[in-house]
């Protein structure tokens, strides 16, 4: 049965990246909701004037049990990782990095970037693949129009367009630019739950009004989703979706695991071992892991 209610999640401000931290708006995870599909992390930042904010300078840091999906609206970020990849994140282009058993990377806005604006997303890997080897995929989807909107589909399928990027669970990721006053209806997979993160404008998402930096959640059972741009200007949003992720997750710092013991081992490996490899070319030291809490870390899950 379709749940007609749309849940509205409000972002909280979080410093990102150690001593030269920039501030991001985080809507996932939070107490009300841990995942939307396998999407387990959503940071939204900018538009920031780099001359004032200092831009992004995140020293080498580790990841386990996840994929990172980088998507920019404005600016450019230099990416280096322990797979040996040296790449750039540019507007309208997806960089998807897999750090199952362990990977490390750095992220730095380039010197020519004056405005930095985009989203950083994580995908939780399912149990069967959470120790997957390091990987990196790049995709620059073509933009196309449907009635009243311009789309770029970077993961999954929407409006007849399918991304070639491989994922470990069924996912959807797309940037939507809605014309002023436009109403757009998409056919969607009823097995998917969906989230709409609004960047610019006021957008009504299946009846619920979302303002910039808010994330609307729509449960499974829908065969269509209707978006209405209630702004006099263009609106921009990122649509996320996937089949519900039923596994409990232990999330701490940059690690996703299934137990407190796994998190503690990952931290120890980052501080003392070579599990995560080396990032070459970053002009500085890597980030040290924060201290762990003295009490055991608890698993997160969605309301049941």
Phi and psi in degrees as a GROMACS rama.xvg file:
@    title "Ramachandran Plot"
@    xaxis  label "Phi"
@    yaxis  label "Psi"
@TYPE xy
-75.6589  133.378  UNK-2
-89.7153  112.233  UNK-3
-78.5352  -15.2393  UNK-4
-76.1021  141.948  UNK-5
-106.91  124.569  UNK-6
-86.9839  131.844  UNK-7
-105.549  121.574  UNK-8
-107.48  129.98  UNK-9
-101.848  138.46  UNK-10
-74.4763  157.037  UNK-11
-122.285  148.495  UNK-12
-80.4003  133.132  UNK-13
-136.577  132.237  UNK-14
-75.3164  138.299  UNK-15
-122.108  127.551  UNK-16
98.0934  29.4684  UNK-17
78.6347  -147.522  UNK-18
-65.9722  -24.0338  UNK-19
-104.064  41.1065  UNK-20
-65.2516  139.108  UNK-21
-102.421  158.491  UNK-22
-96.5419  132.922  UNK-23
-121.915  160.719  UNK-24
-103.003  117.993  UNK-25
-108.372  125.537  UNK-26
-110.447  -20.4447  UNK-27
-134.109  142.396  UNK-28
-83.2622  162.804  UNK-29
-152.277  175.327  UNK-30
-59.5401  -38.3689  UNK-31
-70.6515  -26.3594  UNK-32
-159.692  128.351  UNK-33
-93.315  -40.4236  UNK-34
-137.794  155.913  UNK-35
-126.778  109.113  UNK-36
59.6805  -137.555  UNK-37
-92.0682  1.47005  UNK-38
-67.207  120.819  UNK-39
-123.469  3.57436  UNK-40
-159.749  129.6  UNK-41
-141.54  110.919  UNK-42
-109.426  138.634  UNK-43
-130.098  127.73  UNK-44
-139.296  153.01  UNK-45
83.639  -177.024  UNK-46
-70.9342  121.44  UNK-47
-105.081  133.47  UNK-48
-77.1292  111.605  UNK-49
-61.0124  -32.617  UNK-50
-62.432  -25.9316  UNK-51
-96.8629  -41.2558  UNK-52
-86.7454  -22.0003  UNK-53
90.149  -9.07014  UNK-54
74.477  -159.981  UNK-55
-103.57  128.982  UNK-56
-146.799  85.1696  UNK-57
-105.501  110.238  UNK-58
-64.4171  165.41  UNK-59
-50.9726  131.771  UNK-60
-147.438  159.332  UNK-61
-97.6119  163.951  UNK-62
-143.961  147.662  UNK-63
-137.962  150.539  UNK-64
69.2151  22.4255  UNK-65
-154.482  171.5  UNK-66
-119.773  141.578  UNK-67
-102.937  132.402  UNK-68
-117.145  114.467  UNK-69
-103.94  129.747  UNK-70
-142.614  120.019  UNK-71
-107.986  146.998  UNK-72
-97.3893  -39.5945  UNK-73
-146.588  143.391  UNK-74
103.213  -168.767  UNK-75
-153.455  139.017  UNK-76
-126.891  134.097  UNK-77
-90.51  129.354  UNK-78
-115.549  131.265  UNK-79
-132.286  139.215  UNK-80
-140.132  172.067  UNK-81
-80.7092  0.429933  UNK-82
-79.6883  -13.8657  UNK-83
98.1065  7.65735  UNK-84
-80.5984  132.215  UNK-85
-122.855  109.651  UNK-86
-140.918  174.211  UNK-87
-125.549  140.502  UNK-88
-94.048  121.56  UNK-89
-126.882  157.067  UNK-90
-55.2251  134.642  UNK-91
76.3183  12.9944  UNK-92
-128.048  133.304  UNK-93
-93.8497  132.098  UNK-94
-114.078  118.181  UNK-95
-116.997  111.452  UNK-96
-107.459  130.975  UNK-97
-101.608  123.583  UNK-98
-126.665  69.6709  UNK-99
-68.0067  -81.3954  UNK-100
-69.0228  -31.2999  UNK-101
164.386  131.581  UNK-102
-148.327  157.945  UNK-103
-133.018  152.586  UNK-104
-157.749  164.28  UNK-105
-123.458  155.675  UNK-106
-139.26  120.439  UNK-107
-138.01  127.173  UNK-108
-67.5143  142.673  UNK-109
-77.1366  158.096  UNK-110
-59.4403  -29.4644  UNK-111
-82.3071  -5.3054  UNK-112
-76.7099  120.457  UNK-113
-102.242  -29.8052  UNK-114
-128.509  130.332  UNK-115
-116.838  127.664  UNK-116
-158.47  121.353  UNK-117
176.948  -162.393  UNK-118
-133.053  147.62  UNK-119
-121.459  124.565  UNK-120
-125.433  147.432  UNK-121
-118.271  148.326  UNK-122
-119.349  125.209  UNK-123
-76.3096  134.267  UNK-124
-84.1979  137.333  UNK-125
-67.7501  161.495  UNK-126
-52.9058  -40.3824  UNK-127
-66.4343  -19.3854  UNK-128
-126.152  12.5225  UNK-129
-75.6427  -6.76535  UNK-130
-110.396  27.0068  UNK-131
-58.6444  152.232  UNK-132
-70.4138  164.036  UNK-133
-59.9861  142.812  UNK-134
-156.594  159.159  UNK-135
-146.867  127.148  UNK-136
-125.682  141.052  UNK-137
-123.497  138.299  UNK-138
-149.16  131.466  UNK-139
-113.695  90.3008  UNK-140
-69.3728  143.262  UNK-141
-72.3346  143.069  UNK-142
-81.827  150.231  UNK-143
-149.48  162.291  UNK-144
-111.844  141.981  UNK-145
-119.237  178.266  UNK-146
-56.4867  112.411  UNK-147
81.7844  7.43322  UNK-148
-152.618  150.764  UNK-149
-111.107  133.184  UNK-150
-123.876  148.559  UNK-151
-131.799  117.112  UNK-152
-98.3319  109.635  UNK-153
-98.4562  -19.0533  UNK-154
-141.982  141.892  UNK-155
75.0789  -152.964  UNK-156
-132.219  135.61  UNK-157
-153.178  135.824  UNK-158
53.8278  36.16  UNK-159
83.2362  -0.468909  UNK-160
-106.341  131.651  UNK-161
-122.477  130.578  UNK-162
-78.1401  142.238  UNK-163
-83.219  -1.29674  UNK-164
-72.0578  133.594  UNK-165
-82.7803  137.976  UNK-166
-131.14  164.472  UNK-167
-93.2818  -12.7505  UNK-168
-137.88  159.191  UNK-169
-63.8682  126.174  UNK-170
-138.12  159.901  UNK-171
-135.217  135.815  UNK-172
-147.538  125.741  UNK-173
-152.658  143.515  UNK-174
-94.8696  133.59  UNK-175
-121.088  128.315  UNK-176
-112.635  113.419  UNK-177
-100.119  130.218  UNK-178
-62.5793  154.734  UNK-179
-53.995  126.193  UNK-180
73.1155  6.02177  UNK-181
-72.1281  148.289  UNK-182
-119.81  124.378  UNK-183
-131.237  132.538  UNK-184
-118.022  129.699  UNK-185
-112.617  138.8  UNK-186
-76.3741  133.24  UNK-187
-134.031  163.534  UNK-188
-74.6861  120.619  UNK-189
-66.1555  -14.3099  UNK-190
-79.5802  -9.60766  UNK-191
-93.2034  146.08  UNK-192
-98.4748  156.15  UNK-193
-134.268  151.569  UNK-194
-132.253  139.576  UNK-195
-119.265  116.533  UNK-196
-100.027  117.178  UNK-197
-89.5319  130.082  UNK-198
-100.156  -50.3236  UNK-199
-132.707  140.28  UNK-200
90.381  175.05  UNK-201
-108.514  120.48  UNK-202
-123.22  129.257  UNK-203
-90.2596  121.543  UNK-204
-111.931  102.862  UNK-205
49.0902  41.0676  UNK-206
101.099  -20.1727  UNK-207
-95.385  131.67  UNK-208
-83.8281  121.968  UNK-209
-112.837  135.044  UNK-210
-105.79  167.137  UNK-211
-52.0428  136.431  UNK-212
79.158  1.12046  UNK-213
-92.8059  150.926  UNK-214
-119.967  121.686  UNK-215
-96.6897  137.345  UNK-216
-113.871  128.084  UNK-217
-121.023  124.566  UNK-218
-72.062  174.08  UNK-219
-64.0776  168.335  UNK-220
103.707  -12.1791  UNK-221
-84.1965  135.594  UNK-222
-99.1941  -14.4018  UNK-223
-139.639  156.627  UNK-224
-130.305  132.075  UNK-225
-114.174  128.27  UNK-226
-116.568  135.052  UNK-227
-125.985  122.734  UNK-228
-84.9218  108.973  UNK-229
-92.9399  12.445  UNK-230
-96.0973  158.407  UNK-231
-80.9708  -12.1791  UNK-232
-114.59  174.757  UNK-233
-60.6283  145.322  UNK-234
-115.592  149.948  UNK-235
-129.449  139.861  UNK-236
-149.989  160.209  UNK-237
-115.833  123.617  UNK-238
-98.6274  124.032  UNK-239
-117.051  149.246  UNK-240
-163.553  169.25  UNK-241
168.021  167.546  UNK-242
-69.7766  144.7  UNK-243
-54.0776  136.337  UNK-244
-93.6537  109.164  UNK-245
-90.2842  -8.18775  UNK-246
-82.6812  143.306  UNK-247
-74.9646  143.974  UNK-248
-125.353  141.574  UNK-249
-105.151  115.779  UNK-250
-117.304  122.222  UNK-251
-147.476  131.093  UNK-252
52.0567  -118.355  UNK-253
-105.065  16.2312  UNK-254
-112.033  141.761  UNK-255
-122.404  128.299  UNK-256
-144.731  -166.635  UNK-257
-119.569  -3.67617  UNK-258
-153.125  160.187  UNK-259
-60.2797  -39.8792  UNK-260
-63.536  -37.5237  UNK-261
-66.219  -39.3304  UNK-262
-63.3209  -45.9659  UNK-263
-64.0867  -35.6658  UNK-264
-68.424  -40.2572  UNK-265
-62.8206  -41.9851  UNK-266
-61.912  -44.562  UNK-267
-61.3001  -41.3667  UNK-268
-65.3762  -36.2332  UNK-269
-68.0398  -39.812  UNK-270
-78.3582  -27.4055  UNK-271
-128.484  -13.5216  UNK-272
-117.963  -166.658  UNK-273
-119.425  17.5235  UNK-274
-56.1273  -34.6536  UNK-275
-97.4037  -0.00174913  UNK-276
70.2217  -172.59  UNK-277
-120.122  144.995  UNK-278
-101.886  119.386  UNK-279
-99.6523  139.28  UNK-280
103.069  -7.70782  UNK-281
-83.6517  129.227  UNK-282
-84.8188  67.9982  UNK-283
168.658  -178.785  UNK-284
-80.7077  160.03  UNK-285
-80.04  164.006  UNK-286
-75.7338  130.876  UNK-287
-75.8708  150.527  UNK-288
-73.9025  142.798  UNK-289
-67.4508  167.298  UNK-290
-71.8697  140.651  UNK-291
-75.1022  151.089  UNK-292
-66.0856  156.548  UNK-293
-77.6153  -20.6628  UNK-294
-94.7242  153.282  UNK-295
-61.1551  142.075  UNK-296
-74.4319  139.507  UNK-297
-102.762  150.671  UNK-298
-72.3726  147.801  UNK-299
-104.594  147.753  UNK-300
-156.2  161.99  UNK-301
-74.1259  158.894  UNK-302
-55.043  140.315  UNK-303
